[in-house]
Amino acid sequence: MRAQKMDRPNEGIICSVDTCYFYMQGDRCSASQIHVEPKGSRTSEQTDCATFYYKQDNS
């Protein structure tokens, strides 16, 4: 799965990871889709956003 960066936030997704390429002001996500893993997780600490892509300084 490869998400595309949209020019607007993806409604319903809140994200505070401001080092992510898909981060938008207001704790919003501009990824066209997200992938959260792994299967079998029982707590939020066990989950991971596989869509995360580190934002370079010029992004």
Beta strands, then each sheet from edge to edge (+ up, - down):
strand 1: 23-24
strand 2: 28-29
strand 3: 36-37
strand 4: 48-49
sheet 1: 1+ 2-
sheet 2: 3+ 4-
end
